[in-house]
Amino acid sequence: YKEGAFSGQGRTWYSVQLDGKTLKTPNKHTICVPNKVIAMALAAEFHVQKDYLLPSTMPMLSMIRTSIDSGDNQNLRDQFEEDIMKFFQGDTVCFRDDRNQPLRNIQEKRLDPVLKFGNSQLDTNLKTVTGLGWVDLSKNDIGKIQDYLKRLDNWQLCFFIFAATNLKSSLLALSLFKDFINSEEAVSLSRIEETFQMEQFGLVEGAHDNDQNFTQMMTSAAKFLYASYSL
């Protein structure tokens, strides 16, 4: 292709074209986005591609296509909500190491504020756990989380599941989208144990660093789309 562009005017939805042809999702829906900011960012993803399209370097395209295709798929939305609930049950923010006190001290210092913020936003009472146990969600906790998820539309829910999946934490995704932390902080907080181990034993170049860069790219894209969606 030679050119990525968009069309639309005023307070309308914008379609994205590749060499003049409107892009489609895997389910054959037209790719339309709700404002010019997102349209320009999506077109820019195409502009930076070279000889071949590399989907792994186009996180916004992936999230937007999924958001659009989920619009008429209640089963997919239900699956997203179920997966997000699972991330709450196994949330990185809630786990504390019971065998390594220096690591636990770091976890408490850096993750306790996120847990407190998440509980205040959701009106829940999530608590920390040690070992390999799951976070014990009460009926009230489950109900409050479900209420929050039901208030998100399909686009917002899609951005949330992408962030939670890459951060391995629904609480970090929530804190990111509520502007309690930024995307760099979110990724750093999601990797506290790994960072601690690397400081002890060293970095495996080409593995740890590439994984962190990918997580940062996906998290930053999800945050950008979530913030830009309501403009």
C-alpha positions in Angstrom: 0.0 0.0 0.0 1.1 3.6 -0.4 -1.1 5.7 1.9 -3.2 5.4 5.0 -5.8 8.1 5.5 -9.2 8.8 7.1 -12.4 10.6 6.1 -15.2 12.2 8.1 -16.3 15.6 9.2 -17.4 17.3 12.4 -18.9 15.3 15.2 -19.2 12.1 13.2 -17.6 8.7 12.9 -14.4 8.5 10.8 -13.6 5.6 8.4 -10.0 4.7 7.7 -8.8 4.0 4.2 -5.8 2.2 2.8 -4.9 3.4 -0.7 -8.4 4.8 -0.9 -10.1 1.6 0.1 -12.1 1.5 3.4 -10.7 -1.0 5.8 -12.8 -3.8 7.2 -12.7 -5.9 10.3 -12.3 -9.8 10.2 -16.1 -9.9 10.5 -16.5 -7.6 7.4 -17.6 -4.6 9.5 -16.4 -1.2 8.2 -13.6 0.2 10.5 -15.1 3.5 11.8 -13.8 5.3 14.9 -15.6 7.9 17.0 -13.4 10.9 16.5 -10.6 12.5 14.5 -7.9 11.9 17.2 -8.3 8.1 17.1 -8.6 8.2 13.2 -5.3 10.1 12.9 -3.5 7.7 15.4 -4.8 4.7 13.5 -3.7 6.1 10.1 -0.3 6.8 11.7 0.1 3.1 12.6 -0.2 2.4 8.9 2.2 5.2 7.9 5.1 3.8 10.0 4.8 0.3 8.4 7.4 -0.5 5.7 7.4 -3.2 3.1 4.9 -5.4 5.0 2.2 -4.9 7.6 3.3 -6.2 11.0 0.1 -6.7 13.1 2.2 -7.1 16.2 3.3 -3.5 15.9 -0.3 -2.2 15.3 -2.0 -2.5 18.8 -4.6 0.2 18.1 -5.8 -1.6 14.9 -6.2 -4.8 16.8 -8.2 -3.2 19.7 -10.4 -1.2 17.4 -11.2 -4.2 15.2 -12.1 -6.3 18.2 -14.2 -3.4 19.6 -16.2 -3.2 16.4 -16.7 -6.9 16.0 -17.8 -7.3 19.6 -20.7 -4.8 19.0 -23.1 -7.5 17.8 -21.7 -10.4 19.8 -23.1 -10.7 23.3 -21.2 -13.9 23.8 -17.9 -12.1 23.3 -18.8 -9.4 25.7 -19.8 -12.0 28.3 -16.4 -13.6 27.8 -14.6 -10.3 28.3 -16.4 -9.7 31.5 -15.7 -13.2 32.7 -12.0 -12.9 31.8 -11.7 -9.5 33.6 -13.3 -11.1 36.7 -10.7 -13.8 36.6 -7.9 -11.2 36.6 -9.5 -9.7 39.7 -9.4 -13.2 41.3 -5.7 -13.7 40.4 -4.7 -10.0 40.5 -1.0 -9.3 40.6 -1.7 -6.3 42.9 -3.1 -8.6 45.6 -0.3 -11.1 45.8 2.4 -10.8 48.5 5.5 -13.0 48.7 5.6 -14.9 52.0 9.1 -16.3 51.6 11.1 -13.2 50.6 10.8 -10.3 53.0 12.7 -7.8 50.9 10.4 -8.5 47.9 7.3 -8.3 50.1 8.4 -4.9 51.4 8.6 -3.6 47.9 5.2 -5.1 47.0 3.6 -3.6 50.1 5.1 -0.1 49.4 4.2 0.0 45.7 1.1 -2.1 45.4 -0.9 -1.3 48.6 -1.8 2.2 47.3 -3.2 0.7 44.1 -5.2 -1.8 46.0 -6.6 0.9 48.3 -7.5 3.1 45.3 -9.2 0.2 43.5 -11.3 -0.6 46.5 -12.3 3.0 46.8 -13.3 3.2 43.1 -15.3 0.0 43.1 -16.6 0.1 46.7 -15.1 -3.4 47.3 -13.0 -4.9 50.0 -10.4 -6.8 48.1 -7.5 -8.1 50.3 -4.0 -9.3 49.8 -3.1 -13.0 49.7 0.1 -15.0 49.9 1.3 -18.1 48.2 -0.6 -19.4 45.2 -4.1 -18.8 46.5 -6.8 -16.9 44.7 -8.2 -13.6 45.9 -11.3 -14.3 47.9 -14.1 -12.2 46.3 -17.2 -11.8 48.4 -20.7 -11.6 46.9 -20.6 -7.9 47.5 -17.2 -7.6 45.7 -18.4 -9.6 42.7 -21.6 -7.6 42.5 -19.8 -4.3 42.6 -17.3 -5.3 40.0 -20.0 -6.6 37.7 -21.9 -3.3 38.1 -18.8 -1.4 37.1 -18.2 -3.6 34.0 -21.9 -3.3 32.9 -21.4 0.5 32.8 -18.6 0.2 30.2 -19.7 0.1 26.6 -18.2 -2.5 24.2 -15.3 -0.2 23.2 -14.3 0.6 26.8 -14.7 -3.0 27.8 -12.4 -4.1 25.0 -9.7 -1.5 25.9 -10.0 -2.7 29.5 -9.5 -6.4 28.7 -6.5 -5.6 26.5 -4.9 -3.6 29.4 -5.8 -6.2 32.1 -4.5 -9.1 29.9 -1.1 -7.4 29.3 -0.7 -6.2 32.9 -2.1 -9.5 34.3 -4.2 -7.2 36.6 -7.6 -5.7 36.5 -6.7 -3.4 39.4 -3.8 -1.9 37.4 -6.0 -1.5 34.3 -8.6 0.3 36.5 -6.0 2.5 38.1 -4.5 3.3 34.7 -7.8 4.3 33.1 -8.8 6.3 36.2 -5.5 8.3 36.0 -4.2 7.1 39.3 -1.1 5.8 37.6 0.4 6.2 34.1 1.2 3.5 31.6 4.9 3.3 32.5 4.0 3.0 36.2 1.4 0.3 35.4 3.9 -1.8 33.5 6.5 -1.4 36.2 4.0 -2.4 38.9 3.0 -5.4 37.0 6.6 -6.7 36.8 7.8 -6.1 40.4 8.6 -9.7 41.1 10.3 -10.2 37.7 12.3 -6.9 38.2 13.4 -8.1 41.6 14.6 -11.4 40.3 16.5 -9.7 37.4 18.3 -7.5 39.9 19.4 -10.7 41.7 20.2 -12.8 38.7 20.5 -10.5 35.7 18.5 -9.7 32.5 18.0 -12.2 29.7 18.5 -9.9 26.7 16.0 -10.5 23.9 13.5 -12.1 26.3 12.8 -10.0 29.3 13.4 -6.6 27.6 11.4 -7.6 24.5 8.5 -8.8 26.6 8.5 -5.5 28.6 8.6 -3.4 25.5 5.6 -5.3 24.0 3.7 -4.9 27.3 4.4 -1.2 27.3 3.3 -0.8 23.7 0.0 -2.6 24.3 -0.7 -0.8 27.6 0.1 2.6 26.3 -2.2 2.0 23.3 -5.1 0.8 25.5 -4.7 3.9 27.7 -4.6 6.2 24.7 -7.7 4.7 23.1 -9.6 4.7 26.4 -8.7 8.4 27.1 -9.4 9.5 23.5 -12.7 7.5 23.1 -14.8 10.1 24.9 -13.3 13.2 23.3 
